[in-house]
Every structure is written in structure tokens, then in C-alpha cells.
Amino acid sequence: MPSDTRRSHVRRSNVTACARCKARKQRCDQNIPACSNCERAGVECVGHDVDGSVVPRSYIKNLEDHVALLEQEIQRYRSTDQSIPSETKPGPEFVEQVLAQASFVSLHTSSYPSPRYMGTGCGLPLLRLLLVGLGASAPIDRVSTCDPGLLSIADLLPHEVVVQLPANNVSLRLIDVYLEHSDFFSPIFYRADILGMLDAAGDIPCLKVRFKIFMIMAIALQVLNRTDSSISITRSDAFFSAASRILLTDSANLLTGDLEHMEILLLMIQYSSFSSSPAGTWHIIGLATRLAVDLGLHDEPPHRLRLDPLALDRRRRIFWATYTFERNLCAVLGRPVSIPDEAIFVSLPANSGPSRVALAVHLIKFRRFESEIMQILHQQPPLASRNFEHYSWRDDMRQRLYEWRTTVPFHENPTQLAPMEIFDGYLYNSLVHLFSPSRHISILSADDLVFLADCAKRSIEAYRSSFRDGKLRFYWRTIHNLFRSGVSLIYCLKNWPQGRDLDTRSAHTTINLCSSVLWGMVERYPEGKPGRDTFETLYQSFQQSNTEHLSHLQTQSFPFADSLGFAPATLDTSKVSSGPIPDDSVLEDVSLPHLYAWDL
């Protein structure tokens, strides 16, 4: 081929001299796939990648040629097979046909006396969510709908190249990342058990072990992506796809209605919690809570079982991880929980071992407070206490939250994956929830409004600091909390009591800060855009309708309460506001879950 013809295809902005020409200080004509010097010498023409590794200079061109070849194959396949659906996702009828295939499984006799119908515990909703969101990231074009009896569940997942575990030192690092995250938020596995899984993962018949270790690797990479956006989640998706294929091809041996079945569901929940849509999380949590009750994990096991301390703690870890996941999501969706706190008698996990586990146990205590707040403020009072005094309970809950914050266990090595700042964010966010207008406490006193504004301001500042330092994990939860704090602050300013000092400049600065953080989060979590846009609309409406209302207020600093020594105030009905200002309709009935198309 003439030299000028070959050089016409070179994009000089994207190529550099090859490694051999650089070393020999020769002029490189930068031809692809090999320069003239290397071609005459009969050696491979290589260059250096961005990370310094040596790669063939034809690497990108080969990839482009391979992609073009695959596209031609796909086009030819579509033109010859009329049964291939045109949509990128299977239709509802097709999904139901495949779900029917997985409806019945033979359970091990160690779990149940005979084969039985498991329903939700057999993988139907699990498979459905895989098809509609979690696992079907690529078009599913391989299955004909002409004969449902011949369908293969495995064909519903993209055909991936065989996934291999990384080198042992890399695997150990990913395990450390997983444990650092999981032990802090919701401990499930012990380190020794995971290392045992890693050793056994090379044995192909151990599908259950391979599934777990693939999921742990996938979750660890998702965690790293949260701390450093430059870390791609492509490898995480590959591990998840491999684990999903194992689950769907051998579900009868993996979903056996026992504790290992629970561990599989919890790994799915952990992974889906990092997904852009938590719809899958909601459905898998439903499976996990039902199975937890079926196994009696919400209660202490009978003494006749004579479980050793490790087995007993394993049961407790699994239950409280399920509890944490469910409470976390129900708090966002405003939905009732499936296992009420009154039905829970199991003890908390042992907090010996890594100090992170002690912090996780402390976070479980917070989840119980959060669950109580949701129940008291948004549900009917208990039947035995129809004369429940909500104001007294609220002041008592405030004191309990302060005590919880002051008793946080000491953590000797706080890290980006185990941040201590999260406890301040939890405290102020829960206080915002506690003092916001609710079904049973719809009228706020002047003191309540001032206190709520202070908590909202501190909550926004805490989330801003954590977001700046890369210490946030679940953006769908964080955006919800930040949105609620921002709306609460606007509500307080809208109904600010006369005679109370207010630094309007500081208030508007905090609201702008909330908006800025929401904008930053949406860059990492595009599904949060409706919440951000709604908050912008609220703030603009507030500015237009309340310029005169705020202008007469004195400009002083926020009268911050002592966050760790605030004395519960007695409700003064003489200072109770008369409710929202008439033109406050924009701020009423704002429910963040309605802003997202989660398809739950």
C-alpha cells in the first residue's frame, strides 16, 4: 500500500510516535497498524497507554473493526429472524412467560419437608427486576416467543465473555473495600468467611460461592466509584452479570429458603442500592423480609437449637441488615414497613471485632428511632393509647436523638468509607423530619419554626461537607434528605414568626448552598433531576412572593440552639402560628417520591 494512502487515514491528534521510534530517536510516520520503521524491521509496533502500559498501536483500530463486525452480524441476524422483538426490553407478556418457568423449585429437605411453591421467595420478582432494570442493560434479542416451553432463563441476560476474578492482591483489596463499607453500614459477612469464598471460588461446581464472591466484587467497585467518579463501573456490571447468570441458571440450588438464601438476597439489595433506580431494591427487600419472618430471624431462636455464638450472631447480622435496608428505603418512599418494631425481639449483633461494627450497631439504633418517627408521625396511634400525646413524645424523641449522638462509639481510624461526619447528618436530618409539619403535628409554634430552620441549615451544611469530600453512598436517599431540608427551611422562612430575628442573607446563602449541592448530585445521579428542578421552582416562587415579607425582619444571626443540650420547650399555644400563609400552596403536599418515575 502506498505510504501516502496509508497516512491519509491517520488522525494525528489521537496518535503519537511508537515506542521503538521514541527509543531510537527516529522520525515516526505514525502509520496504523504499524509505522514504516517497525514494518521494515519486522517487529511489532507498540505504544504506551495513558497508564504507561504497552499496547499495540492497532489496538483501537482492532476494537473498531470488531465492533463493526458485530454490528454486521446483528443486522444480518435481525434481517433473517422475524421472531426477534424490535424493543430493547422484553414485553410484559414475554416476561410473565419466563417468570412462570421459575415459579416452582424443589427445595432441600433441610429447609422444608417436601417440594413446595415458594412464590416470591422462588425468584419471580427477583427475575422480573433483573429483566426490567438491574441486569438487562443490553438488548435481549436471543429468544423466540413462539414456544414458551423451550425458553431458557439464562438467555434473558446479555451474553458476556467469561468473567474471571482479578489477581489475588486486587481481590483482597476489593474485599477490604467491601468490608469497610459493609461493616460500617450493615455488616453481613465475616472477613474469614469471605476469604474462604475467595479460595473456593476457583472451583466451578461451587456456584453459590462464585455468586457471592462475584457480587462482593461488584459491590466493592460500586463503592469505589462513589468515592472516585473516575473509576468506571463497567467491571462492576460484568461481575453482576456473571453472578446473575449463575443465579438464573441454577436458582433451585441457590434459592433454598435458608440463611444462605437470605445472604444472596442481601447481596442483591446491596448492589441494587447503588443503582440509578431503587425500584429493584424495593422488590428484593420484600422477598428478604418475608423470608426473614419465615425463618424466625426477628425473634431469638429457641434454646433447643443450641446454636453456638457465631451462628447466633450470623442470624442477627442477617436480620438487622434486612431491617436497615428496609427502613432506609421506607423512609424515602413514606411506606409502612413489613416487620413492625413491636414484633422484633432479636438482640443486636455483637459489636466485638472491628470498631466499624460497633458503629454499625449504633446506626441500627438510629434506624429504630427513624422507624418510630415514621410510625408516630404518619400512622395511626397504637390501639392501646388512643390519647397519645404527640408533643410530649416529640420532645422526648429529641432528647433521645441527642443522647444517641453523644454516645457514638469511638472509631480509631475514620476513613472516607467509614466517615464519622455521617452521624451529624443523621441527627439533623432526623430532627428536620421530627419537627416538620406532619399528619399529627400540623401546627408549629414560633419556637418550633426557629428550631426547624436551625436543624435544616445544619443538615444542609452536613450533606454539603460529605458530598464535597466524596463520603456519600446512596444518592437517591441523600437527594431526598437534602430536598426535605431545603423545603423545610423555605417553609420556615415563609412562615417566620414576627418578632423573631432572622439573618436573611445567611438563610438565602444556605438555600443557594442546598441548590448547588443538588445540582452537583444530579451530575452523579441524573434521576434526581426532578427533585432538583422542583426545589428550584419552590425557591423562585418563595423569592417572588416573600420579598416584602422578609424585608422588615431584623438582620441578625440565626438563634442556634445548643445542639447537645437543648431543653425541650413546653408548647406555648399563644405563640402558635395560624398555619401556612394563604399563598403557600406551592410548598404544600410536596412528596419527593412522586417526583421520580421509580415504577414501584
C-alpha positions as CSV (number, residue, x, y, z in Angstrom):
1,M,0.0,0.0,0.0
2,P,1.4,3.4,-0.9
3,S,2.6,5.4,2.0
4,D,0.5,8.5,1.2
5,T,-2.6,6.3,1.1
6,R,-1.9,4.8,4.4
7,R,-1.2,8.1,6.0
8,S,-4.4,9.6,4.8
9,H,-6.3,7.6,7.5
10,V,-4.2,8.7,10.4
11,R,-5.8,11.0,12.9
12,R,-2.7,12.8,14.1
13,S,-4.5,14.4,17.1
14,N,-5.0,10.9,18.6
15,V,-1.7,9.2,17.7
16,T,1.9,9.6,18.8
17,A,5.2,8.2,17.8
18,C,5.6,4.5,18.6
19,A,7.8,3.2,21.5
20,R,10.5,1.9,19.2
21,C,10.9,5.2,17.3
22,K,11.0,7.1,20.5
23,A,13.7,4.9,22.0
24,R,15.8,5.1,18.8
25,K,15.0,8.8,18.3
26,Q,13.8,8.2,14.8
27,R,11.1,10.1,12.9
28,C,7.9,8.0,13.1
29,D,5.4,8.4,10.3
30,Q,2.7,7.2,12.7
31,N,1.1,4.8,10.2
32,I,-1.5,2.4,11.6
33,P,-1.4,-0.5,12.3
34,A,2.5,-0.3,12.1
35,C,4.8,2.5,11.2
36,S,7.2,2.1,8.3
37,N,10.3,1.7,10.5
38,C,8.7,-1.2,12.5
39,E,7.3,-2.7,9.4
40,R,10.7,-2.8,7.7
41,A,12.3,-4.2,10.9
42,G,9.6,-6.9,11.1
43,V,8.8,-6.0,14.8
44,E,5.5,-5.2,16.4
45,C,4.7,-1.5,16.5
46,V,3.6,-0.7,20.1
47,G,2.8,2.5,22.0
48,H,2.1,3.5,25.6
49,D,-1.4,3.7,27.1
50,V,-2.4,6.5,29.4
51,D,-1.4,4.4,32.4
52,G,2.0,3.6,31.0
53,S,1.3,0.1,29.9
54,V,2.5,-1.2,26.5
55,V,-0.3,-1.8,23.9
56,P,-0.3,-2.4,20.2
57,R,-0.9,0.8,18.2
58,S,-3.5,-1.0,16.3
59,Y,-5.5,-1.8,19.5
60,I,-8.2,0.8,19.0
61,K,-8.5,0.1,15.3
62,N,-8.9,-3.6,16.0
63,L,-11.6,-2.8,18.5
64,E,-13.4,-0.6,16.0
65,D,-13.2,-3.4,13.4
66,H,-14.5,-5.9,15.8
67,V,-17.5,-3.6,16.8
68,A,-18.2,-3.1,13.1
69,L,-18.2,-6.9,12.5
70,L,-20.5,-7.5,15.4
71,E,-22.9,-4.8,14.2
72,Q,-23.0,-6.5,10.8
73,E,-23.7,-9.9,12.5
74,I,-26.6,-8.3,14.5
75,Q,-28.0,-6.7,11.4
76,R,-27.9,-9.9,9.4
77,Y,-29.4,-11.9,12.3
78,R,-32.3,-9.4,12.6
79,S,-33.0,-9.5,8.9
80,T,-33.3,-13.3,8.8
81,D,-35.2,-14.0,12.0
82,Q,-38.7,-12.4,12.0
83,S,-39.4,-13.5,15.6
84,I,-36.9,-11.2,17.2
85,P,-38.7,-8.4,19.1
86,S,-37.9,-4.9,18.0
87,E,-37.8,-3.4,21.5
88,T,-34.6,-3.5,23.6
89,K,-36.5,-5.0,26.6
90,P,-38.9,-7.9,26.6
91,G,-42.6,-7.1,26.7
92,P,-44.8,-7.8,29.7
93,E,-46.3,-11.0,28.3
94,F,-42.9,-12.4,27.4
95,V,-41.6,-11.6,30.9
96,E,-44.5,-13.3,32.5
97,Q,-43.9,-16.4,30.4
98,V,-40.4,-16.6,31.6
99,L,-41.4,-15.9,35.2
100,A,-43.7,-18.8,35.1
101,Q,-40.8,-21.0,34.2
102,A,-39.2,-20.2,37.6
103,S,-42.3,-20.5,39.7
104,F,-41.6,-23.9,41.2
105,V,-38.4,-25.3,42.6
106,S,-37.6,-28.4,44.6
107,L,-36.3,-27.2,48.0
108,H,-33.7,-29.1,50.0
109,T,-35.2,-31.3,52.7
110,S,-33.1,-29.4,55.2
111,S,-35.2,-26.4,54.7
112,Y,-38.7,-27.8,54.0
113,P,-40.1,-31.3,54.3
114,S,-41.2,-31.6,50.7
115,P,-41.1,-29.6,47.4
116,R,-43.4,-26.6,47.7
117,Y,-44.4,-23.5,45.9
118,M,-42.3,-20.6,47.1
119,G,-43.9,-17.7,45.3
120,T,-42.0,-14.5,46.0
121,G,-39.2,-16.5,47.6
122,C,-38.5,-18.5,44.5
123,G,-37.2,-15.7,42.3
124,L,-40.2,-14.4,40.3
125,P,-39.9,-10.8,41.5
126,L,-36.2,-11.2,41.6
127,L,-36.2,-12.3,37.9
128,R,-38.6,-9.6,37.0
129,L,-36.5,-6.8,38.4
130,L,-33.5,-8.3,36.6
131,L,-35.3,-8.1,33.4
132,V,-36.7,-4.6,33.8
133,G,-33.7,-2.8,35.3
134,L,-30.8,-4.4,37.1
135,G,-29.4,-7.0,34.7
136,A,-30.8,-6.3,31.3
137,S,-28.6,-3.5,30.4
138,A,-28.1,-4.8,26.9
139,P,-30.8,-5.6,24.3
140,I,-32.3,-9.0,24.7
141,D,-32.7,-10.4,21.2
142,R,-31.9,-14.0,21.5
143,V,-35.2,-15.7,22.5
144,S,-38.1,-16.5,20.2
145,T,-41.5,-16.3,21.8
146,C,-43.0,-19.0,19.5
147,D,-42.6,-21.8,22.1
148,P,-42.6,-20.7,25.8
149,G,-41.8,-24.2,26.9
150,L,-38.4,-24.0,25.2
151,L,-37.3,-20.7,26.8
152,S,-34.1,-20.6,28.8
153,I,-33.9,-18.1,31.6
154,A,-30.2,-17.6,31.0
155,D,-30.9,-16.4,27.5
156,L,-32.6,-13.3,29.1
157,L,-29.3,-11.9,30.2
158,P,-26.7,-10.5,27.9
159,H,-24.1,-13.0,26.7
160,E,-21.0,-11.8,28.4
161,V,-17.4,-13.0,28.0
162,V,-16.4,-15.4,30.8
163,V,-15.6,-13.2,33.9
164,Q,-12.5,-14.1,35.8
165,L,-11.6,-12.9,39.3
166,P,-8.8,-10.4,39.4
167,A,-5.4,-11.1,40.7
168,N,-5.3,-12.2,44.4
169,N,-3.9,-8.9,45.7
170,V,-6.6,-7.0,43.8
171,S,-9.3,-9.3,45.1
172,L,-8.1,-8.8,48.6
173,R,-8.2,-5.0,48.2
174,L,-11.7,-5.2,46.9
175,I,-12.7,-7.4,49.8
176,D,-11.2,-4.8,52.2
177,V,-13.3,-2.1,50.4
178,Y,-16.4,-4.2,50.7
179,L,-15.9,-4.9,54.4
180,E,-15.0,-1.3,55.2
181,H,-18.3,-0.2,53.6
182,S,-20.5,-3.1,54.8
183,D,-19.2,-3.3,58.4
184,F,-19.9,0.4,58.8
185,F,-23.5,0.4,57.4
186,S,-24.9,-3.1,57.5
187,P,-22.5,-6.0,58.4
188,I,-23.5,-9.3,56.9
189,F,-20.4,-11.5,56.4
190,Y,-17.3,-12.1,58.4
191,R,-13.9,-11.5,56.9
192,A,-12.8,-15.1,57.4
193,D,-15.9,-16.4,55.5
194,I,-15.2,-14.1,52.5
195,L,-11.6,-15.2,52.3
196,G,-12.8,-18.8,52.4
197,M,-15.2,-17.9,49.5
198,L,-12.3,-16.4,47.6
199,D,-10.2,-19.6,48.0
200,A,-13.2,-21.8,46.9
201,A,-14.3,-19.5,44.0
202,G,-12.0,-21.2,41.6
203,D,-13.9,-24.4,41.9
204,I,-16.5,-24.2,39.1
205,P,-19.1,-26.5,40.8
206,C,-19.3,-24.2,43.8
207,L,-21.8,-21.9,42.1
208,K,-23.2,-20.5,45.3
209,V,-19.7,-19.4,46.4
210,R,-18.9,-18.0,43.0
211,F,-22.2,-16.0,43.0
212,K,-21.4,-14.4,46.4
213,I,-17.8,-13.5,45.6
214,F,-18.8,-12.0,42.2
215,M,-21.4,-9.9,44.0
216,I,-18.9,-8.8,46.6
217,M,-16.5,-7.7,43.9
218,A,-19.3,-5.8,42.0
219,I,-20.4,-4.0,45.2
220,A,-16.8,-3.0,46.1
221,L,-16.3,-1.5,42.6
222,Q,-19.6,0.4,43.0
223,V,-18.4,1.8,46.4
224,L,-15.1,2.9,44.8
225,N,-17.0,4.6,42.1
226,R,-18.9,6.6,44.7
227,T,-15.6,7.9,46.2
228,D,-13.9,8.5,42.9
229,S,-16.1,9.0,39.8
230,S,-13.1,8.3,37.5
231,I,-13.4,4.6,38.5
232,S,-15.6,3.0,35.9
233,I,-18.5,0.7,36.9
234,T,-18.1,-1.3,33.7
235,R,-16.2,-4.0,35.6
236,S,-18.8,-4.0,38.3
237,D,-21.5,-4.6,35.7
238,A,-19.6,-7.5,34.4
239,F,-19.3,-9.1,37.8
240,F,-23.0,-8.6,38.4
241,S,-23.9,-10.0,35.0
242,A,-21.8,-13.1,35.7
243,A,-23.4,-13.5,39.2
244,S,-26.9,-13.1,37.7
245,R,-26.3,-15.8,35.1
246,I,-25.3,-18.2,37.9
247,L,-28.4,-17.3,39.8
248,L,-30.8,-17.8,36.9
249,T,-29.2,-20.9,35.6
250,D,-29.2,-22.7,39.0
251,S,-31.8,-20.9,41.1
252,A,-33.1,-24.2,42.6
253,N,-29.7,-24.8,44.3
254,L,-29.2,-21.1,45.3
255,L,-32.6,-20.0,46.5
256,T,-33.2,-22.7,49.0
257,G,-35.1,-20.9,51.7
258,D,-32.3,-20.8,54.3
259,L,-29.8,-18.3,55.7
260,E,-27.6,-18.6,52.5
261,H,-30.7,-17.7,50.5
262,M,-31.0,-14.6,52.8
263,E,-27.4,-13.7,52.1
264,I,-28.0,-13.9,48.4
265,L,-30.9,-11.5,48.6
266,L,-28.9,-9.1,50.8
267,L,-26.1,-9.0,48.3
268,M,-28.7,-8.2,45.6
269,I,-30.0,-5.4,47.8
270,Q,-26.6,-4.0,48.4
271,Y,-25.8,-3.9,44.7
272,S,-29.2,-2.5,43.7
273,S,-28.9,0.2,46.3
274,F,-26.2,1.7,44.1
275,S,-28.4,1.5,41.0
276,S,-29.9,4.7,39.5
277,S,-33.4,3.4,40.3
278,P,-34.1,1.8,43.6
279,A,-37.2,0.0,42.3
280,G,-35.3,-3.3,42.3
281,T,-34.2,-2.7,45.9
282,W,-37.9,-2.4,47.0
283,H,-38.9,-5.7,45.5
284,I,-35.9,-7.7,46.7
285,I,-36.4,-6.2,50.2
286,G,-39.9,-7.6,50.1
287,L,-38.5,-11.1,49.4
288,A,-35.9,-10.7,52.2
289,T,-38.4,-9.6,54.9
290,R,-40.8,-12.4,54.1
291,L,-38.1,-15.0,54.2
292,A,-36.7,-13.5,57.4
293,V,-40.0,-13.9,59.1
294,D,-40.4,-17.4,57.7
295,L,-37.0,-18.3,59.2
296,G,-37.9,-16.6,62.5
297,L,-35.0,-14.2,62.4
298,H,-37.0,-11.4,64.0
299,D,-37.0,-13.4,67.3
300,E,-34.4,-15.2,69.3
301,P,-34.1,-18.9,68.3
302,P,-35.4,-21.5,70.7
303,H,-32.8,-22.9,73.2
304,R,-33.3,-26.4,71.9
305,L,-31.4,-25.5,68.7
306,R,-28.3,-24.9,70.9
307,L,-26.7,-22.5,68.4
308,D,-23.1,-21.5,69.0
309,P,-22.3,-17.8,69.5
310,L,-21.1,-17.4,65.9
311,A,-24.2,-19.0,64.4
312,L,-26.4,-16.9,66.6
313,D,-24.6,-13.7,65.6
314,R,-24.8,-14.6,62.0
315,R,-28.6,-14.8,62.3
316,R,-28.7,-11.4,64.0
317,R,-26.4,-9.8,61.4
318,I,-28.6,-11.1,58.6
319,F,-31.8,-9.8,60.2
320,W,-30.6,-6.4,61.2
321,A,-29.1,-5.9,57.7
322,T,-32.5,-6.6,56.3
323,Y,-34.1,-4.3,58.8
324,T,-31.6,-1.5,57.9
325,F,-32.2,-1.8,54.2
326,E,-36.0,-1.8,54.6
327,R,-36.1,1.1,57.0
328,N,-33.8,3.1,54.8
329,L,-36.0,2.7,51.7
330,C,-39.3,3.0,53.5
331,A,-38.2,6.4,55.0
332,V,-37.7,7.7,51.4
333,L,-40.9,6.3,50.0
334,G,-43.0,7.0,53.0
335,R,-44.4,3.5,53.1
336,P,-45.2,1.3,56.0
337,V,-42.7,-1.4,57.0
338,S,-43.3,-5.1,56.7
339,I,-42.0,-6.1,60.1
340,P,-43.2,-3.7,62.8
341,D,-40.8,-2.9,65.7
342,E,-43.3,-4.3,68.2
343,A,-42.7,-7.8,66.6
344,I,-38.9,-7.7,66.9
345,F,-37.3,-9.4,69.8
346,V,-33.9,-10.4,68.4
347,S,-30.9,-8.8,70.0
348,L,-28.5,-6.5,68.2
349,P,-25.4,-8.1,66.6
350,A,-22.2,-8.5,68.6
351,N,-20.1,-5.3,68.3
352,S,-16.8,-7.0,69.1
353,G,-14.2,-7.1,66.4
354,P,-13.6,-4.2,64.1
355,S,-14.6,-0.8,65.6
356,R,-16.7,-0.3,62.4
357,V,-19.1,-3.0,63.6
358,A,-19.7,-1.0,66.8
359,L,-20.6,2.0,64.7
360,A,-22.9,-0.1,62.6
361,V,-24.8,-1.3,65.7
362,H,-25.1,2.3,66.7
363,L,-26.6,3.1,63.3
364,I,-29.1,0.3,63.8
365,K,-30.3,2.1,66.9
366,F,-30.8,5.2,64.8
367,R,-32.8,3.2,62.3
368,R,-35.1,2.2,65.2
369,F,-35.5,5.9,66.1
370,E,-36.2,6.7,62.5
371,S,-38.8,3.9,62.3
372,E,-40.5,5.2,65.4
373,I,-40.6,8.7,64.0
374,M,-42.2,7.4,60.8
375,Q,-44.8,5.4,62.6
376,I,-45.8,8.0,65.2
377,L,-45.9,11.0,62.8
378,H,-47.5,9.3,59.8
379,Q,-49.6,6.4,61.0
380,Q,-52.4,5.7,63.4
381,P,-51.5,5.7,67.1
382,P,-51.4,2.3,68.8
383,L,-54.8,0.9,69.7
384,A,-53.9,0.8,73.4
385,S,-53.1,4.5,73.5
386,R,-55.7,6.5,71.6
387,N,-54.9,9.5,73.8
388,F,-51.3,9.6,72.7
389,E,-49.6,12.9,73.3
390,H,-47.6,13.7,70.3
391,Y,-45.9,16.9,71.5
392,S,-44.6,15.2,74.7
393,W,-43.4,12.3,72.6
394,R,-41.6,14.6,70.2
395,D,-39.7,16.4,72.9
396,D,-38.7,13.0,74.4
397,M,-37.5,11.8,71.0
398,R,-35.4,14.9,70.5
399,Q,-33.6,14.2,73.8
400,R,-33.1,10.5,72.8
401,L,-31.6,11.6,69.5
402,Y,-29.2,13.9,71.3
403,E,-28.2,11.1,73.7
404,W,-27.7,8.8,70.7
405,R,-25.3,11.3,69.1
406,T,-23.3,11.9,72.2
407,T,-22.8,8.1,72.7
408,V,-21.3,7.4,69.3
409,P,-18.6,4.8,69.8
410,F,-15.0,5.9,69.2
411,H,-13.6,4.9,65.9
412,E,-9.8,4.9,65.8
413,N,-9.4,5.2,62.1
414,P,-12.2,7.1,60.4
415,T,-11.9,6.9,56.6
416,Q,-13.7,8.1,53.5
417,L,-15.6,4.8,53.5
418,A,-16.4,5.0,57.2
419,P,-16.9,8.7,57.9
420,M,-17.8,10.0,61.3
421,E,-19.5,13.1,59.9
422,I,-22.4,10.9,58.9
423,F,-23.7,10.9,62.4
424,D,-24.2,14.7,62.4
425,G,-26.1,14.4,59.1
426,Y,-28.3,11.7,60.5
427,L,-29.0,13.7,63.7
428,Y,-30.1,16.9,62.0
429,N,-31.9,15.2,59.2
430,S,-34.0,13.2,61.7
431,L,-34.7,16.4,63.7
432,V,-35.9,18.0,60.5
433,H,-38.2,15.1,60.0
434,L,-39.3,15.2,63.6
435,F,-40.2,18.9,63.6
436,S,-41.6,19.3,60.1
437,P,-45.4,19.6,59.9
438,S,-47.0,16.1,59.8
439,R,-50.3,14.4,60.0
440,H,-50.5,14.6,63.8
441,I,-48.5,17.8,64.4
442,S,-49.6,20.1,61.7
443,I,-49.2,23.4,63.6
444,L,-45.8,24.6,64.7
445,S,-45.1,27.1,67.4
446,A,-42.7,30.0,66.9
447,D,-40.0,28.1,68.8
448,D,-40.6,25.1,66.6
449,L,-40.2,27.1,63.4
450,V,-36.9,28.6,64.6
451,F,-35.6,25.3,65.8
452,L,-36.6,23.6,62.5
453,A,-34.8,26.3,60.5
454,D,-31.7,25.7,62.5
455,C,-31.8,21.9,62.0
456,A,-32.4,22.3,58.3
457,K,-29.5,24.7,57.9
458,R,-27.2,22.3,59.8
459,S,-28.4,19.3,57.8
460,I,-27.7,21.1,54.5
461,E,-24.2,22.0,55.7
462,A,-23.5,18.4,56.8
463,Y,-24.5,17.0,53.4
464,R,-22.6,19.6,51.6
465,S,-19.4,18.7,53.5
466,S,-19.9,15.0,52.9
467,F,-20.6,15.5,49.2
468,R,-17.5,17.7,48.8
469,D,-15.3,15.0,50.5
470,G,-16.8,12.1,48.5
471,K,-18.3,10.4,51.5
472,L,-21.8,9.9,50.2
473,R,-23.1,6.5,49.1
474,F,-26.7,6.3,48.1
475,Y,-27.6,9.5,46.2
476,W,-31.3,8.6,45.9
477,R,-31.5,8.8,49.7
478,T,-29.3,11.8,50.1
479,I,-31.2,13.8,47.5
480,H,-34.4,13.0,49.3
481,N,-32.9,14.2,52.7
482,L,-31.4,17.3,51.2
483,F,-34.6,18.2,49.3
484,R,-36.6,17.8,52.5
485,S,-34.2,20.0,54.5
486,G,-34.3,22.7,51.8
487,V,-38.1,22.7,51.6
488,S,-38.3,22.8,55.4
489,L,-36.0,25.8,55.5
490,I,-38.1,27.6,52.9
491,Y,-41.3,26.7,54.8
492,C,-39.8,28.2,58.0
493,L,-38.8,31.4,56.2
494,K,-42.3,31.6,54.6
495,N,-43.9,31.4,58.0
496,W,-41.3,33.1,60.1
497,P,-42.8,34.4,63.3
498,Q,-42.9,38.2,63.7
499,G,-40.7,39.5,66.4
500,R,-38.0,36.8,65.9
501,D,-34.6,37.8,64.5
502,L,-33.5,36.4,61.2
503,D,-30.4,36.7,59.1
504,T,-32.0,36.8,55.7
505,R,-28.6,36.8,53.9
506,S,-27.5,33.7,55.8
507,A,-30.8,32.0,55.1
508,H,-30.6,32.7,51.4
509,T,-27.0,31.6,51.3
510,T,-27.9,28.3,52.9
511,I,-30.7,27.8,50.3
512,N,-28.4,28.5,47.5
513,L,-25.9,26.1,49.0
514,C,-28.7,23.4,49.0
515,S,-29.4,24.1,45.4
516,S,-25.7,23.9,44.5
517,V,-25.3,20.5,46.2
518,L,-28.5,19.2,44.4
519,W,-27.0,20.3,41.1
520,G,-23.8,18.5,41.9
521,M,-25.6,15.3,42.9
522,V,-27.6,15.3,39.8
523,E,-24.4,15.1,37.8
524,R,-23.7,11.8,39.5
525,Y,-27.4,10.7,39.8
526,P,-29.4,12.0,36.8
527,E,-32.6,10.5,38.2
528,G,-32.6,13.2,40.9
529,K,-33.2,16.0,38.3
530,P,-36.9,16.3,39.1
531,G,-36.2,16.9,42.7
532,R,-33.6,19.5,41.9
533,D,-35.9,21.3,39.4
534,T,-38.8,21.2,41.9
535,F,-36.7,22.7,44.6
536,E,-35.6,25.5,42.2
537,T,-39.3,26.2,41.4
538,L,-40.1,26.4,45.1
539,Y,-37.3,28.8,45.8
540,Q,-38.1,31.0,42.9
541,S,-41.8,31.1,44.0
542,F,-40.7,31.9,47.5
543,Q,-38.5,34.7,46.4
544,Q,-41.1,36.3,44.3
545,S,-43.9,36.2,46.9
546,N,-42.0,37.0,50.1
547,T,-39.6,39.8,49.3
548,E,-41.7,42.3,51.2
549,H,-42.4,39.8,54.0
550,L,-38.7,39.3,54.8
551,S,-37.5,42.8,54.2
552,H,-38.9,44.1,57.5
553,L,-37.2,41.4,59.6
554,Q,-34.1,42.4,61.5
555,T,-30.8,41.1,60.1
556,Q,-29.0,39.1,62.9
557,S,-27.6,35.7,63.1
558,F,-29.7,32.5,63.5
559,P,-30.5,31.9,67.1
560,F,-28.9,28.5,67.1
561,A,-29.9,26.1,69.8
562,D,-27.3,24.2,71.7
563,S,-27.4,21.0,69.6
564,L,-26.3,18.8,72.5
565,G,-28.1,20.4,75.4
566,F,-31.4,21.8,74.1
567,A,-34.0,21.7,76.8
568,P,-37.4,20.5,75.4
569,A,-39.7,23.5,75.3
570,T,-43.2,23.4,76.5
571,L,-45.8,24.2,73.8
572,D,-47.0,27.7,74.2
573,T,-50.3,27.9,72.4
574,S,-50.2,31.7,72.5
575,K,-47.3,31.6,70.0
576,V,-48.7,29.0,67.7
577,S,-48.8,30.2,64.1
578,S,-52.1,30.2,62.3
579,G,-50.8,27.8,59.6
580,P,-49.3,28.5,56.2
581,I,-49.7,31.8,54.6
582,P,-52.6,31.6,52.0
583,D,-50.2,31.8,49.0
584,D,-48.1,29.0,50.3
585,S,-49.8,26.4,48.1
586,V,-46.6,25.7,46.2
587,L,-45.0,24.4,49.4
588,E,-47.8,22.2,50.5
589,D,-48.1,18.5,49.7
590,V,-44.7,18.1,48.3
591,S,-43.7,14.4,48.3
592,L,-40.3,13.7,46.7
593,P,-41.1,10.0,45.9
594,H,-43.8,11.3,43.5
595,L,-41.1,13.2,41.6
596,Y,-39.4,10.1,40.4
597,A,-40.5,7.5,37.9
598,W,-39.4,4.6,40.0
599,D,-42.2,2.3,38.7
600,L,-42.8,0.7,42.0
